[in-house]
């Protein structure tokens, strides 16, 4: 019974170590990509706001 518990503990420790080893810091390309994504999202939001403002202006002009 002790051997089974020891085996499970060793396997758990091995998976934990492997998981921690797989974690890496973000590289410059990944950081730049995230910034591009954020900028694109902000631009899309601004375009949507602009479209809504144009639509409101057109609706007001019809009145």
Beta strands, then each sheet from edge to edge (+ up, - down):
end
